[in-house]
């Protein structure tokens, strides 16, 4: 049965990024629950390494999913890999809902993580490959927005469910975790209406379908539109050249490819090493340090997630005008300031609580009065800066830097880096809070400074350039990253050339199997 396809890029983005919403659901399915009486009672007040293992289990599974995503995506397509990931989510959620031990809870989160690893790496690839160059940043930002909406929705679901049953009841967290079935079901319902990526279709030789989908997405089905012709010629020319690339792992390091591999993996690693997970995973602990307890703590955490969404929406409107480099550089510096202020205040005014604040063994320092207000304010400010910069831009940038031949596997490598550090930090933060308390924030502040330095020296600007043009920027002899600017796209000039050739009647598609564009007798497969 053939389902009708919808080609509006915003619709495609909204449906496919439900995969990102799954990630958000799982984050706050823990952050809203870990401070409740029911969770602490049933799992015997997990803290330190035990809570670190629970918190990082999702990332452990995501490493596996992201590592496998490249093969799945290249073999079966970007779209189908996303749907495949959802099947893992359904199994993992069932395991969590039926949990009877810490071990089973960890197992369920690992299985959910396989889904998140696949979807987090391949949804940005799918979006980048269907979007116009001048809208690509905002389209991929929808992935981050979906993550944040998932966090917010699930946080308040968890908060509401915390009132179910008594302090010695499991109905509260089982209900909250069971609701995670809903977004996966919605994605599977919408999946048949999504077209395949035109660039993936071209990569596997399904040229006629590739041109048809490209024309329907970019020009309402008009295959003679100058943008469609110009963009297809770039895709075909680039793909023909990449067919001669080295096999296996060597294609990720030869002729400047190492720069792309380093850029894609490192920008994802820095997103995690920026320390934002301190707030997104463990905001309940941070606010306990600042003296917020009970429902006030949970509601304050929910406000943080609302700010996350609001300021990422702001980024949606300006990311393609401002560019990627300024947001990555100044965002990292802004986060560094916030971390250093929070760590400095806790270190200067904090009072040691060896038994744990409110009996929580992960929180061993507390501040009151004006210092507590500063901690809360800069915790919110850190999330605002993160939402405006590293949170969305890291996904956008990592999806842009790869060649067509390597994009599926490449984004899998980038996402694997993200999840490796997510796992390490998720495991590290609870013991760090317990053992070095406020110094944790100082470490993250210094790491953010390192992120800004690397962004300046090694990330060229990619905004408002076609994916094929971005490839040229990483080749040997390409421009220095700090010399690159937003726009300056040769695709616009190419479109004008196509218009002129159309007026002369000297352009069209060939009749051969490859269906490559010719311009005044020039075959794009040979460059002659």
C-alpha positions in Angstrom: 0.0 0.0 0.0 1.4 3.4 -1.0 0.8 6.2 1.3 0.6 9.8 -0.1 3.7 11.8 0.7 3.8 15.3 2.2 6.6 17.6 1.0 6.3 20.6 3.2 9.7 20.8 5.0 8.2 22.1 8.3 5.7 19.2 8.4 8.6 16.7 7.7 10.6 18.3 10.4 7.8 18.2 13.0 7.1 14.5 12.4 10.7 13.3 12.1 11.8 15.3 15.2 9.4 13.3 17.4 12.5 11.1 17.5 14.2 14.0 19.4 11.1 14.3 21.6 11.8 10.7 22.8 15.2 11.8 24.0 13.6 14.7 25.9 11.0 12.4 27.4 13.6 10.1 28.8 15.7 12.9 30.3 12.9 14.3 32.4 11.3 11.0 33.1 14.3 10.7 35.5 14.9 14.3 36.5 11.3 14.8 37.7 11.3 11.4 39.5 14.7 11.1 41.2 13.7 13.5 44.0 10.3 11.9 44.8 9.7 9.8 48.0 8.4 6.9 45.9 11.6 6.6 43.8 13.9 7.0 46.8 11.9 4.4 48.8 11.6 1.8 46.1 15.1 2.0 44.8 16.7 2.4 48.2 17.9 6.0 47.9 20.3 5.5 45.0 23.2 7.8 45.1 26.8 8.2 43.9 27.8 5.5 41.4 24.4 3.8 41.6 22.5 6.9 40.6 25.2 7.7 38.1 24.7 4.3 36.5 20.9 4.9 36.3 21.3 8.4 34.9 24.0 7.4 32.3 22.3 4.2 31.2 20.4 6.0 28.4 23.7 7.4 27.1 25.3 3.9 27.2 22.5 2.5 24.9 22.8 5.7 22.8 26.4 5.0 22.1 25.4 1.6 20.7 22.6 3.1 18.6 24.7 5.9 17.3 27.5 3.6 16.3 25.1 1.3 14.4 23.1 4.2 12.9 25.5 4.9 10.0 25.2 1.4 8.6 21.4 1.3 9.1 20.9 4.8 7.5 23.1 4.1 4.5 21.5 0.7 3.9 17.8 1.4 4.5 17.6 5.2 4.3 17.4 8.1 6.7 13.7 7.9 7.1 13.5 4.1 7.7 16.3 4.2 10.3 14.3 6.6 12.4 11.3 4.3 12.3 13.6 1.3 13.2 14.8 3.2 16.3 11.2 3.6 17.5 10.8 -0.1 17.8 13.7 -0.2 20.3 11.9 2.6 22.3 8.7 0.6 22.6 10.7 -2.4 24.0 12.8 -0.3 26.4 9.7 1.6 27.7 8.0 -1.8 28.5 11.0 -2.9 30.4 11.1 0.3 32.5 7.4 0.3 33.3 7.6 -3.3 34.6 10.8 -2.7 36.6 11.4 -4.5 39.8 15.0 -3.6 40.5 17.7 -1.0 39.7 19.2 -3.5 37.2 16.0 -3.8 35.2 15.6 0.0 35.3 19.1 0.4 33.9 18.4 -2.3 31.2 15.2 -0.5 30.1 17.0 2.8 29.8 19.9 1.2 27.8 17.3 -0.2 25.3 15.6 3.2 25.1 19.1 4.6 24.5 19.6 2.5 21.4 16.6 4.3 19.9 17.8 7.7 21.0 21.3 7.0 19.5 19.8 6.2 16.1 17.2 9.0 16.0 19.5 11.7 17.5 22.1 11.0 14.7 19.8 10.4 11.7 17.0 13.0 12.2 19.5 15.9 11.7 20.9 14.1 8.6 17.4 13.7 7.2 16.5 17.4 7.9 19.8 18.7 6.5 19.3 16.7 3.3 15.8 18.0 2.6 16.1 21.6 3.7 17.0 24.6 1.5 20.4 26.1 2.3 19.0 29.4 3.7 16.6 27.5 6.0 18.7 24.5 7.0 19.7 25.9 10.3 16.2 26.7 11.5 14.9 23.4 10.2 17.5 21.4 12.1 16.8 23.5 15.2 13.4 22.0 15.3 15.2 18.8 16.4 16.5 20.6 19.5 13.0 22.2 20.1 11.5 18.7 20.0 14.0 17.5 22.6 13.1 20.4 24.8 9.3 20.1 24.4 9.8 16.4 25.4 11.7 17.4 28.5 9.1 20.0 29.5 6.1 17.8 28.8 7.5 14.8 30.6 8.8 16.8 33.5 5.3 18.0 34.4 3.8 14.6 33.7 6.3 13.3 36.2 5.5 16.1 38.6 1.7 15.3 38.2 2.3 11.6 38.6 4.2 12.2 41.8 0.9 12.8 43.6 -0.4 9.3 42.6 -0.4 6.8 45.4 1.4 7.0 48.7 5.0 7.4 49.6 5.3 3.6 49.4 3.6 3.2 46.0 5.2 2.6 42.6 2.2 3.7 40.5 3.6 7.3 40.2 6.8 6.5 38.3 5.3 3.5 36.4 2.5 5.8 35.1 5.0 8.5 34.1 7.3 6.0 32.3 4.3 4.3 30.6 3.3 7.6 28.9 6.5 7.4 27.0 4.7 5.0 24.6 2.7 7.9 23.2 5.3 9.9 21.2 6.8 6.7 19.6 3.3 5.7 18.5 2.8 9.1 16.9 6.0 8.9 15.0 5.2 5.5 13.7 1.8 6.8 12.5 3.4 9.7 10.7 6.3 7.8 9.3 4.6 6.5 6.1 3.8 10.0 4.9 7.5 11.1 4.9 9.4 11.0 1.6 12.9 9.6 1.5 15.9 12.0 1.4 16.7 13.0 -2.2 20.4 12.8 -1.5 20.2 9.3 -0.1 18.2 8.3 -3.2 20.9 9.7 -5.4 23.6 7.9 -3.3 21.9 4.5 -3.9 21.3 5.2 -7.6 17.6 5.9 -7.5 18.1 9.0 -9.6 14.6 9.5 -11.0 13.1 9.3 -7.5 15.8 11.7 -6.2 15.1 14.4 -8.8 11.3 14.0 -8.2 11.6 14.4 -4.4 14.0 17.3 -4.8 11.7 19.1 -7.2 8.6 18.5 -4.9 10.4 19.8 -1.8 12.2 22.7 -3.4 9.8 23.9 -6.2 6.4 22.3 -5.8 7.3 19.5 -8.3 8.7 21.7 -11.0 11.7 19.8 -12.3 12.7 22.7 -14.6 13.0 25.1 -11.7 16.6 26.7 -11.9 17.2 25.9 -8.2 16.3 22.3 -8.7 18.5 22.0 -11.7 21.5 23.8 -10.1 21.2 21.9 -6.8 20.9 18.5 -8.6 24.0 19.3 -10.7 25.9 20.0 -7.5 24.7 16.8 -5.9 25.5 14.7 -9.0 28.9 16.3 -9.5 29.9 15.8 -5.8 28.6 12.2 -5.7 30.4 11.3 -8.9 33.7 12.6 -7.4 33.1 10.8 -4.1 32.6 7.5 -5.8 36.4 7.4 -6.1 37.0 8.0 -2.4 39.0 5.4 -0.3 37.0 2.5 1.2 36.3 1.9 4.9 37.6 4.1 7.7 40.1 5.9 5.4 37.4 8.0 3.7 37.1 9.8 7.1 40.7 11.0 7.1 41.9 11.5 3.6 42.2 14.8 1.7 41.0 17.0 4.5 38.2 14.6 5.6 39.9 14.4 9.0 39.0 18.1 9.5 35.3 17.3 9.0 35.5 14.2 11.2 37.2 16.3 13.9 34.7 19.1 13.6 31.6 16.9 13.6 32.7 14.8 16.5 34.2 17.6 18.6 31.3 20.0 18.4 29.1 17.2 19.7 31.6 16.4 22.5 31.7 20.0 23.5 28.0 20.2 23.7 28.2 17.7 26.5 31.4 18.9 28.1 29.8 22.4 28.4 28.2 21.0 31.6 24.6 21.7 30.5 23.6 18.2 31.7 24.3 19.4 35.3 21.1 21.4 34.8 19.0 19.3 32.4 19.6 16.0 34.3 20.2 17.1 37.8 18.5 20.5 38.2 16.7 19.0 41.3 20.1 18.6 43.0 21.3 22.1 42.1 18.2 23.7 43.5 18.5 21.6 46.6 21.9 23.2 47.1 20.1 26.6 46.8 17.6 25.7 49.5 14.6 24.8 47.3 12.8 21.7 48.4 9.6 19.7 47.7 7.1 21.0 45.1 8.9 24.4 44.8 12.0 22.6 43.7 10.2 20.6 41.0 8.2 23.6 39.7 11.4 25.7 39.6 13.0 22.9 37.5 10.0 23.1 35.2 10.5 26.8 34.8 14.1 26.1 33.6 12.7 23.7 30.9 10.2 26.4 29.8 13.1 28.9 29.4 14.9 26.3 27.4 12.1 26.2 24.9 11.5 29.9 24.7 15.1 30.8 23.9 15.6 28.0 21.5 12.6 29.3 19.6 14.5 32.7 19.5 17.4 30.9 17.9 15.1 29.4 15.3 14.6 32.8 13.8 18.2 34.1 13.7 20.5 31.1 13.4 20.7 31.3 9.6 21.5 35.1 9.7 23.9 35.1 12.6 25.8 32.0 11.6 27.2 29.1 13.5 30.6 30.3 14.6 29.5 33.3 16.7 26.9 31.3 18.5 29.4 28.5 19.3 32.2 30.8 20.5 30.2 33.4 22.5 27.8 30.7 23.8 30.7 28.7 25.3 32.2 31.8 26.9 28.8 32.8 28.3 28.3 29.4 29.8 31.8 29.5 31.3 30.9 32.7 33.2 27.7 31.1 34.6 29.5 27.9 35.7 32.3 29.9 37.4 29.9 32.2 39.2 27.8 29.3 40.5 30.9 27.4 41.6 32.4 30.5 43.2 29.3 31.3 45.2 28.9 27.7 46.4 32.6 27.5 47.3 32.6 30.8 49.1 29.3 30.8 50.9 28.3 27.1 50.9 27.9 25.1 54.2 28.9 21.5 54.2 26.0 19.0 54.9 27.7 15.6 55.3 24.5 13.7 55.7 23.0 15.2 52.5 20.5 18.0 52.1 17.0 16.7 52.9 18.6 13.3 53.2 19.7 13.2 49.6 23.2 11.8 49.7 24.2 13.4 46.4 23.8 17.0 47.7 26.3 17.8 50.4 26.6 21.6 50.3 23.9 24.2 50.8 23.6 28.0 50.6 20.9 30.4 51.8 19.9 34.0 51.4 21.4 36.1 48.6 24.0 33.5 47.6 21.2 31.0 47.0 19.4 33.5 44.8 22.6 34.0 42.7 22.9 30.3 42.3 19.4 30.0 41.0 19.7 33.1 38.8 22.9 31.9 37.1 21.6 28.4 36.7 18.7 29.8 34.8 21.0 32.1 32.8 23.3 29.2 31.9 20.3 27.3 30.4 19.2 30.5 28.5 22.7 30.8 27.0 22.8 27.1 26.2 19.4 27.2 24.6 20.5 30.2 22.4 23.8 28.6 21.3 25.4 25.2 21.9 22.2 23.2 22.4 20.8 23.7 18.9 23.9 24.8 17.0 25.9 21.7 17.8 23.3 19.5 16.1 23.0 21.8 13.1 26.8 22.1 12.6 27.4 18.4 13.0 24.8 17.5 10.4 26.4 19.9 7.8 30.1 19.1 7.8 30.0 15.7 6.2 30.2 14.7 2.5 27.2 12.9 0.9 29.2 9.7 0.8 30.0 9.8 4.5 27.0 11.7 6.1 25.1 8.7 7.5 28.2 7.1 9.1 29.7 10.5 9.9 26.7 11.8 11.8 26.8 8.4 13.6 30.4 9.1 14.6 29.4 12.6 15.8 26.5 11.4 17.8 28.6 8.6 19.3 31.0 11.3 20.5 28.1 13.1 22.0 26.8 10.0 23.8 30.2 8.9 25.0 30.6 12.1 26.8 27.0 12.2 27.9 27.5 8.7 29.4 30.8 9.7 31.1 29.3 12.9 32.5 26.0 11.4 33.5 28.0 8.8 35.5 30.4 11.5 36.8 28.1 14.2 38.0 26.4 12.5 41.1 29.7 11.2 42.5 31.3 14.6 41.7 28.5 16.4 43.6 29.1 14.1 46.5 32.9 14.2 46.5 34.0 17.6 45.2 30.7 19.5 45.3 31.1 23.1 44.0 34.4 22.4 42.2 32.3 20.5 39.7 31.1 23.8 38.3 34.7 25.2 38.1 35.7 22.2 36.0 32.9 22.8 33.5 33.6 26.5 33.4 37.2 25.8 32.3 36.0 23.3 29.7 33.7 25.9 28.2 36.6 28.2 27.7 38.4 25.4 25.8 35.3 24.9 23.6 35.3 28.6 22.6 39.0 28.5 21.7 38.6 25.4 19.5 35.5 26.8 17.8 37.4 29.9 16.8 40.4 28.0 15.3 38.8 25.0 13.7 35.1 25.6 12.7 34.5 27.3 9.4 31.2 29.1 8.9 28.5 26.9 7.2 25.4 29.1 7.3 23.6 29.8 4.1 25.8 27.6 2.0 24.8 24.4 0.2 25.9 21.1 1.7 28.1 20.6 -1.4 29.8 24.0 -1.0 30.6 23.2 2.7 32.5 20.2 1.4 34.9 22.5 -0.5 35.6 24.6 2.7 37.2 21.5 4.4 39.4 20.5 1.4 43.1 21.1 1.5 43.8 24.8 0.6 40.4 25.8 1.8 39.9 29.1 3.8 41.0 29.5 7.4 37.9 29.1 9.7 38.2 32.7 11.1 38.2 34.1 7.5 34.8 32.5 6.6 31.5 34.4 6.7 27.8 33.7 6.5 26.5 33.3 2.9 28.8 33.9 0.0 27.2 31.0 -1.7 28.2 30.0 -5.2 24.8 28.1 -5.6 23.1 31.5 -6.1 25.4 32.3 -9.0 24.8 28.8 -10.3 21.1 29.4 -10.3 21.6 32.6 -12.3 23.7 30.6 -14.8 20.9 28.1 -15.2 18.4 30.8 -15.8 20.5 32.2 -18.6 21.0 28.8 -20.1 17.3 28.2 -19.9 16.7 31.3 -21.9 19.1 30.0 -24.6 17.4 26.6 -24.5 20.8 24.9 -23.8 20.0 23.0 -20.6 18.1 19.9 -19.5 18.4 16.4 -18.1 20.1 13.7 -20.0 18.2 10.6 -21.2 20.8 8.1 -19.9 20.6 6.0 -16.8 22.4 8.5 -14.6 20.1 11.3 -15.6 22.8 13.9 -15.0 22.3 17.6 -15.9 24.2 19.1 -18.9 25.1 22.7 -19.2 26.0 23.8 -22.8 27.5 20.5 -23.6 29.4 20.0 -20.2 28.9 16.7 -18.6 28.9 17.1 -14.8 30.1 13.5 -14.3 33.5 14.4 -15.9 33.7 18.1 -15.4 34.5 18.4 -19.1 
